Amino acid sequence: MAHVPFEYGLYLAAALFLVGLVGVLVRRNLIFVLASIEIMLNASGLAFVVAGSRWGQPDGQVMFVFILAMAAAEVAVGLALALLFRRAFGSLDIDKADRMRG
Amino acid sequence: MLHLLFLVPLLPFAGFVVLALGGRRLSHAGIAAVGAGSVGLAALVALAVSIDFMAGPPAGHAFDQVLWTWFSVAGLKVQVALYLDPLAICFILIVTCVGFLIHLYSVEHMAHDDGYARFFAYMNLFVGFMLMLVLADNLLLLYLGWEGVGLCSYLLIGFWHKHWYNGYAARKAFVVTRIGDTALIVGLFLLFTQLGTLQIQPLMARAAAAWPQGSALPVAAALLLLGGAVGKSAQLPLQTWLPDAMAGPSPVSALIHAATMVTAGVYLIARTNVLYDLAPAARTTVAVVGAATLLYAGISALFQVDLKRILAYSTISQVGYMFLALGVGAWSAGIFMFITHAFFKALLFLSAGVVIEAMDDEHDIFKMGGLRTRLPVAFWTFLIGAAALAALPIVTAGFYSKDLIIDRALQSTEGGFWLWIAGIVGSLLTGLYAFRAVFVVFFGSVRTEPRPGFRTGLAVRLPLFVLAFLAIAGGLIDIPRGWAHLQKIEGFLAPVLPVTPLRHGGLASALWTTFVPGVVALAGIGLAFLLYERRRQQAAEAATSAAARYFLGGWGFDWLYRYAFEVPFLWFAHVSRNDLFEPPVDAVARLARAGWRGLSATQNGLVRSYVFVIGLGVAVGVLLVVLR
């Protein structure tokens, strides 16, 4: 197996994170926002794994397991929110939830 | 037993806290039980403490209970301490017992009102503050109670806050009494800077030791305290708030604006009687203010058409008698008048409350008439109250107290012929206006039928009957001078209040001065019968004449104050709107407003924009670290 320089892994993680961030910023559908957040979480997970392999430490993979667990919890809460959101606003457009504007 | 004294003010305060915090959760019956029960318990404790005190008076005829130190700074140590002596006993018994009867009456009278819990919470708070006022060991604690009762008065006058007029009346009462309160607090400053303490007993001792009789300082201090008393007790020239205070519910008028709070001024003067003995000029002022007020209010009462305003002016007038008594050095006579007045004036307001409720909130006496047969309970109790107010000889309590005051106004070395004449004329006026109300409201033909199905329940009847009994029999706690050599009130109060110095004793002079006020009171009642029972039509027409309108408005004092103070002040405020100091002040406000606009614009409620700003912040932070 060819040796992949660890910078490439970090570049990939950064690119994935940006994709996720842009998704959160431009998407108005709550489901897609949630999916974008998942991408950002996985990007940070990837960065942990890459860093772990760079220094030969298992901590990176341990952190990734934590992130997976947290992402699962986040999805559970997020989908419940989406359900309630739909009921309250009749759509999934998060810009409709702007009642707290100053 | 005496150590239970702290419970007397504590119980009403506890009732207030329970009602204020849990009033929404309590049932109707629960609110009534807490509201009336706390004052009832306080009355029982006060009775027990008083009986214990009278059975075996403690050393010095006073009991001091220090609860805790309020604050201690720069030589001023103020303790929350209660001081019980015969004078305080008179006041706590009246405040708690009459207060309890009025609370009991309110249980039924206010039953169909919104804000039942709020009403009882305010009433309990009032009773607590009033007890603190009369039990205070030092003048600062007294002042706290003094302001507290003022606050409760404000809250209760404006109790029906949905109508603008009630709010106006409440503000007026608050502002006008505040003028007096300012004089009072300046007086306290003067006393503290000159004598170095605010504890009443040491203060009085030091004043007597340090100040020669008739010197300028005691006169100034006594006049400043008198300013406070005049405001609270609605005497000339700060009397204008009391007639408007009738905007509140009838039990409030009975408790605060007749029986207890308005006599706080009498209490203050009696409590600081040493100062007034040192300042003959101030004491003469008290007597003159009292005499002028009793005549002023008596004449005003004669022209009122609102049943409760008649009673309001009669209160001003009767408190004027108390001031007259204090001013001529008849201290105990003033306190005796306070006691009997509390009985019959509370009675009058409560039975007037029944009448007004039965007439669907009608206050105009000329729209009533012939209610004698329609509302027998209200009729008999009002009749007894009016008889006591008019000082009907022998059978009523009011006679014994008022007769004593008029007698002392002549016989005291401080009194004089003109003060006596004022008392006599006031007595005639009292009989006239009290029975004017009785004849117009309860006799003659029926003008308006009471609300069908209206009847009074036990909670209303019981206080009325008890107070009616007291209005008749309450005078027997003292017996007029010259009839028997028993001066129960004067003897009881002797440790606190000096005995009146009499010009010339002797049975003969006492007897004729005793009979003249009685005859004059009877003449007043008879005149009322001739004027208002025999000629009802003319009486109703006379009430609309120009002179009657002048007296109806309280001699134009409101008009005078409006054009002497209010209008010039508003004009001055208006013209100085754009003076030199405005732009910098405005600039601060404008800056704050611009900042507020800018910041609130960022709170647009869009989650995505928040994410963007957070991302931007992180990016800037990372860049700063990388490029450093």
Interface residues (C-beta under 8 A of the other chain):
Chain A: L21 V24 L25 V26 R28 I94 D95 A97 D98 R99 M100 R101 G102
Chain B: L599 S600 A601 T602 Q603 N604 G605 L606 V607 R608 V611 F612 G615
